[in-house]
Amino acid sequence: MARPLILVGVLLYTADHVTLRESGSITIPCLYNSQYKPNSKYWCEGYFWHSCQITARANATGKRTITDYPALDIFTVKLNKLTSSDSGFYWCAVEIGSRANPDDKKYLYVTVKSAPDVSVVNSSVSGHEGGDISVKCLYSSRYQNKLKQWCRIS
């Protein structure tokens, strides 16, 4: 479930925790306030904000790829080919750039497992308006008789 984090009138939110399979990939949505469309977006790794390491910036590609969609007030972070050593705290962030108005950010925890309790085959899907899409969700046997739900961040 996404929870908003409000800082000085700014809104940036994403999931709190995601789990994925080793060597898999995931696309994480980071939603931001529309006034920050022109600002730089980035991805930071580490438990503490003041000491996290920036590992990707918007419109750069690599093991971590950020794509900004300003018309939708969202940027996505795609994490590729992860291993269990990639588990940890990460931050979606928007560069504001002043001491009086620091960068807006939201942390989340990423868990990478060889066999997670719940996972998806592809974390990013696309389709045509009016058409269908399919997301294959995998889960461990302990969830066999539990209610399954789907949610949308908008």
C-alpha positions in Angstrom: 0.0 0.0 0.0 1.4 3.4 -0.9 1.5 6.0 1.9 2.0 9.7 1.2 4.9 11.6 2.8 4.3 15.3 3.1 7.2 17.7 3.5 6.7 21.4 3.4 3.8 21.1 1.1 5.5 18.7 -1.3 4.2 15.2 -2.0 6.2 12.3 -3.1 5.1 8.7 -2.6 5.7 5.1 -3.6 5.5 1.6 -2.1 6.9 1.1 1.4 8.4 -2.4 0.7 8.8 -4.5 -2.4 10.0 -8.1 -2.7 11.4 -9.8 -5.8 13.2 -12.8 -7.1 17.0 -12.9 -7.6 18.1 -12.0 -11.1 14.6 -10.5 -11.7 13.7 -6.9 -12.4 11.1 -4.6 -11.0 9.7 -1.2 -12.0 8.9 1.1 -9.0 6.6 4.1 -9.5 7.6 7.3 -7.7 4.8 9.9 -7.9 5.6 13.6 -7.3 3.9 17.0 -7.0 3.3 18.6 -10.5 5.2 21.7 -9.6 8.4 19.6 -9.8 8.0 18.4 -13.4 11.2 20.2 -14.5 13.3 19.1 -11.5 15.9 16.3 -11.7 14.8 12.9 -10.3 17.2 10.4 -8.8 17.6 7.1 -6.9 19.6 6.9 -3.8 20.8 3.8 -1.9 21.4 3.6 1.9 19.6 3.5 5.3 20.2 7.2 6.2 19.2 10.0 3.8 22.2 12.2 4.6 24.7 9.4 3.7 22.9 7.5 0.8 24.7 7.1 -2.5 23.0 8.3 -5.7 23.1 5.4 -8.1 20.8 6.7 -10.9 19.5 9.9 -12.3 16.5 10.5 -14.7 16.9 9.3 -18.2 20.1 7.3 -17.6 20.2 3.6 -18.2 22.1 0.7 -16.5 21.4 -1.7 -13.6 19.1 1.0 -12.3 17.1 3.0 -15.0 15.0 6.1 -14.2 12.4 7.3 -16.7 10.5 10.5 -16.0 6.9 10.9 -17.2 6.2 14.6 -16.5 2.8 14.5 -18.1 1.8 12.0 -15.5 3.7 13.4 -12.5 5.6 10.2 -12.1 9.0 8.7 -12.6 9.8 5.0 -12.6 12.9 3.3 -11.4 13.7 -0.1 -13.0 16.0 -2.3 -11.1 17.6 -5.1 -13.1 19.4 -8.4 -12.4 19.3 -8.0 -8.6 20.9 -10.4 -6.1 20.2 -10.8 -2.4 23.1 -8.4 -1.7 20.9 -5.7 -3.3 18.4 -5.9 -0.5 18.2 -2.7 1.5 16.9 0.8 1.9 16.4 3.0 -1.2 15.1 6.5 -1.8 13.0 8.0 -4.7 14.0 11.6 -4.7 13.3 14.9 -6.5 16.1 17.5 -6.5 14.9 20.8 -5.0 18.4 22.1 -4.3 18.5 24.5 -1.4 19.2 24.4 2.3 15.9 26.1 3.0 14.0 23.8 0.8 15.8 20.4 0.8 15.2 17.6 -1.8 11.9 15.8 -1.5 12.3 12.1 -0.9 10.6 8.9 0.1 12.2 5.7 1.3 11.3 2.1 0.6 12.8 -1.3 1.4 13.7 -3.7 -1.3 14.0 -7.4 -0.5 15.6 -9.8 -3.0 15.1 -13.5 -2.3 15.7 -16.7 -4.2 12.0 -17.7 -3.6 9.8 -14.9 -2.2 6.3 -15.6 -0.8 4.7 -13.3 -3.4 6.2 -12.2 -6.7 5.2 -11.3 -10.3 6.7 -12.7 -13.5 6.9 -9.2 -15.2 6.7 -6.1 -13.1 5.9 -3.9 -16.1 3.2 -4.5 -18.6 1.7 -2.4 -21.4 -1.3 -2.7 -23.6 -3.6 -0.7 -25.9 -6.5 1.4 -24.6 -9.6 -0.8 -24.5 -7.5 -3.9 -24.6 -6.6 -6.4 -21.9 -3.3 -7.0 -20.0 -2.3 -9.9 -17.9 0.0 -10.0 -14.8 1.1 -13.4 -13.6 1.4 -13.4 -9.8 3.2 -16.2 -8.0 2.8 -17.0 -4.3 3.9 -19.7 -1.9 1.5 -22.5 -0.8 0.8 -20.8 2.5 -1.3 -18.2 0.6 -3.3 -20.8 -1.4 -6.5 -20.3 0.5 -6.1 -16.5 1.1 -7.9 -13.7 -0.7 -5.8 -12.2 -3.5 -6.2 -8.5 -4.3 -5.0 -6.0 -7.0 -4.5 -2.3 -6.4 -3.6 0.7 -8.6 -1.7 3.8 -7.6 -3.2 6.8 -9.2 
